[in-house]
Amino acid sequence: MGNVPLLGTRKPDDHNTGPVLRLLHCKVCSSIEELPPFNGKPEEDHLLQIACEKHKFPSGEEHKGLLFIVPIKVWMNTDARKDVIRQIKGGGSKGLAEIDDSFYDTKSQFGEDAMSCWKQKNRPQDNCDEYQSERKRLLPDTAKERKELGMDKIGDTGPKNYLCHFCPIHSKVVQRKRQLMGLYD
């Protein structure tokens, strides 16, 4: 495996590996989904909640899965990525990948959704009229549970995660903000 770290050995406070991403592995679907890093209370990890919502049986019972933290520099190396996926899936049969090599490819659902939105808006270059609008806010579907527990809607209390944060326009907006603050002088 070369320089591929053994999954599960990285300490949460070990920052020597550089930037990281999270991989959500659904053991039922055998899918692996990329998620951005998160530091905070698990109940406030709305992007993970949203990613998990589609992993349910028709009865409503949730699928079982695991969450891994992987250095981005390892994940971006094609050979290392294959080794990481092999570790996550535990070797053994290739399953449906024996029929279709791309069947178990990982994906970044938020990134794919943001790119679809960007394309639907004719690939704007500098700005978007819906940037960080309420329509683009990412919220888990917990309204029913929150109501049953007598809790307020998640609206104003939760973190502000938007589909826009995964869009090419976001980097332009961040760059303009930094420039206005004089960080490039």
Sequence and secondary structure as in RCSB ss.txt:
>XXXX:A:sequence
MGNVPLLGTRKPDDHNTGPVLRLLHCKVCSSIEELPPFNGKPEEDHLLQIACEKHKFPSGEEHKGLLFIVPIKVW
MNTDARKDVIRQIKGGGSKGLAEIDDSFYDTKSQFGEDAMSCWKQKNRPQDNCDEYQSERKRLLPDTAKERKELG
MDKIGDTGPKNYLCHFCPIHSKVVQRKRQLMGLYD
>XXXX:A:secstr
 TT   TT   TT  TT SEEEEEEETTTTEEEEE    S GGG HHHHHHHHT B TTS B  EEEEEEEHHHH
TSHHHHHHHHHHHHTSS  GGGGT TTTT  B HHHHHHHHHHHHTT  SS  TTTT GGGB   S HHHHHHTT
   STTTS   BGGGGSHHHHHHHHHHHHHTTTT 
